């Protein structure tokens, strides 16, 4: 019985460490902005059926609908029209580097860190690590699409 309790405690500690690994090193920062993906909208390149396109939003490149009022996470937010035709939003900061000034670069269905070389899959909506040294996936933010083409990105 004593061995069982020790095993249970050790298992819980190991599983707690594992779940902490999945948490991001990137500080929590507010995300709240709107984009217009309708035909003719300011962000129409992200419209429905334009699969594979990604766009970075940050204080330097704000969303037109939220220009003075947008909040763009820690380093910015990359919005992607994924292969399933849904919009996904990812933190633009590499979880390995964790430096606000190092923003990920769009490379097709991937986001890549120019500093450490880590690569993250965004074309499938996951943000998971494709190539390290990063071991944590990208932070994902919520995207609420409406039939009118106006989408809200929030955390």
C-alpha positions as CSV (number, residue, x, y, z in Angstrom):
1,X,0.0,0.0,0.0
2,X,2.8,2.4,0.9
3,X,4.5,1.7,-2.5
4,X,1.2,2.5,-4.3
5,X,0.9,5.9,-2.5
6,X,4.5,6.8,-3.4
7,X,3.9,5.8,-7.0
8,X,0.7,7.8,-7.2
9,X,2.4,10.9,-5.7
10,X,5.4,10.6,-8.1
11,X,3.0,10.1,-11.1
12,X,1.1,13.3,-10.1
13,X,4.3,15.3,-9.9
14,X,5.5,14.1,-13.2
15,X,2.2,14.8,-14.9
16,X,2.1,18.3,-13.4
17,X,5.5,19.0,-14.8
18,X,4.4,17.7,-18.2
19,X,1.3,20.0,-18.2
20,X,3.5,23.0,-17.3
21,X,5.6,22.2,-20.3
22,X,2.6,22.8,-22.5
23,X,2.0,26.2,-20.9
24,X,3.6,29.1,-22.8
25,X,6.7,31.0,-21.6
26,X,5.2,34.1,-23.2
27,X,3.6,36.5,-20.8
28,X,-0.2,36.9,-21.0
29,X,-1.1,40.0,-23.0
30,X,-4.5,41.2,-24.1
31,X,-5.8,40.4,-27.6
32,X,-8.8,42.3,-28.9
33,X,-9.3,43.5,-32.5
34,X,-11.6,43.2,-35.4
35,X,-10.8,42.5,-39.1
36,X,-12.9,42.7,-42.2
37,X,-12.4,39.7,-44.5
38,X,-15.3,40.4,-46.8
39,X,-14.7,41.0,-50.5
40,X,-13.4,44.6,-50.7
41,X,-12.7,44.6,-46.9
42,X,-9.4,45.8,-45.5
43,X,-8.3,42.2,-44.8
44,X,-10.0,40.6,-47.8
45,X,-6.8,38.5,-48.5
46,X,-8.0,36.4,-45.5
47,X,-11.5,35.9,-47.0
48,X,-13.3,32.6,-47.2
49,X,-11.7,30.1,-49.6
50,X,-8.4,32.0,-49.7
51,X,-6.7,29.1,-48.0
52,X,-3.1,29.4,-47.0
53,X,-2.9,33.2,-46.5
54,X,-1.6,34.7,-43.2
55,X,-1.4,38.3,-42.0
56,X,0.4,39.9,-39.1
57,X,-1.3,42.4,-36.9
58,X,0.5,44.5,-34.3
59,X,0.8,48.1,-33.1
60,X,3.0,48.9,-36.2
61,X,0.6,47.1,-38.6
62,X,-2.8,47.5,-36.8
63,X,-6.1,46.1,-38.0
64,X,-7.9,48.8,-39.9
65,X,-11.2,48.3,-38.0
66,X,-9.4,48.6,-34.6
67,X,-6.5,50.9,-35.5
68,X,-6.4,53.0,-32.4
69,X,-8.1,50.5,-30.0
70,X,-6.6,47.1,-30.9
71,X,-4.7,45.0,-28.5
72,X,-2.2,42.6,-30.2
73,X,-0.8,40.2,-27.7
74,X,2.8,40.2,-26.7
75,X,4.6,40.5,-30.1
76,X,1.6,40.6,-32.4
77,X,-0.9,38.2,-33.8
78,X,-0.8,36.2,-37.0
79,X,-4.2,35.4,-38.5
80,X,-4.2,32.4,-40.9
81,X,-6.9,31.0,-43.2
82,X,-6.1,27.3,-42.7
83,X,-6.6,24.3,-44.9
84,X,-10.0,23.6,-43.2
85,X,-11.0,27.1,-44.4
86,X,-11.3,28.5,-40.9
87,X,-9.4,31.4,-39.4
88,X,-6.9,30.8,-36.6
89,X,-4.9,33.4,-34.7
90,X,-1.5,32.8,-33.2
91,X,0.9,34.7,-31.0
92,X,3.7,36.1,-33.2
93,X,6.4,35.6,-30.5
94,X,8.5,32.4,-30.6
95,X,8.0,30.5,-27.4
96,X,11.6,29.5,-27.4
97,X,13.1,33.0,-27.7
98,X,10.3,34.8,-25.6
99,X,11.5,38.2,-26.8
100,X,8.9,40.8,-27.7
101,X,11.1,42.2,-30.5
102,X,11.5,38.8,-32.2
103,X,8.5,38.2,-34.4
104,X,7.8,35.0,-36.4
105,X,7.9,35.2,-40.2
106,X,5.2,33.7,-42.4
107,X,6.4,30.9,-44.7
108,X,3.5,29.3,-46.4
109,X,1.7,27.1,-43.9
110,X,4.3,27.7,-41.3
111,X,5.6,30.5,-39.0
112,X,9.4,30.5,-38.6
113,X,11.6,32.2,-36.1
114,X,14.5,34.0,-37.8
115,X,16.6,33.8,-34.6
116,X,16.4,30.1,-33.4
117,X,15.1,28.5,-36.6
118,X,12.0,27.0,-34.9
119,X,9.1,26.3,-37.3
120,X,5.4,26.0,-36.3
121,X,2.5,24.6,-38.3
122,X,-0.3,27.0,-38.8
123,X,-1.9,25.7,-42.0
124,X,-3.7,23.0,-40.0
125,X,-4.7,25.4,-37.2
126,X,-2.6,23.7,-34.6
127,X,0.4,26.0,-34.0
128,X,2.5,22.9,-33.1
129,X,6.2,22.7,-33.4
130,X,7.4,21.4,-36.7
131,X,11.1,22.0,-36.1
132,X,12.9,22.9,-32.9
133,X,14.7,23.9,-30.7
134,X,11.3,25.2,-29.5
135,X,9.3,22.5,-27.7
136,X,6.1,24.5,-26.9
137,X,3.4,25.2,-29.5
138,X,2.3,28.7,-30.3
139,X,-0.3,30.4,-28.2
140,X,-3.7,30.3,-30.0
141,X,-6.3,33.0,-29.7
142,X,-10.0,32.9,-30.5
143,X,-11.4,34.0,-33.8
144,X,-15.1,34.6,-34.2
145,X,-16.2,34.8,-37.8
146,X,-19.5,36.3,-38.8
147,X,-21.4,36.0,-42.1
148,X,-20.8,39.7,-42.8
149,X,-17.1,39.2,-43.0
150,X,-16.3,41.0,-39.8
151,X,-14.2,38.8,-37.5
152,X,-13.2,39.4,-33.8
153,X,-9.9,38.1,-32.5
154,X,-9.7,37.9,-28.7
155,X,-8.1,35.9,-25.9
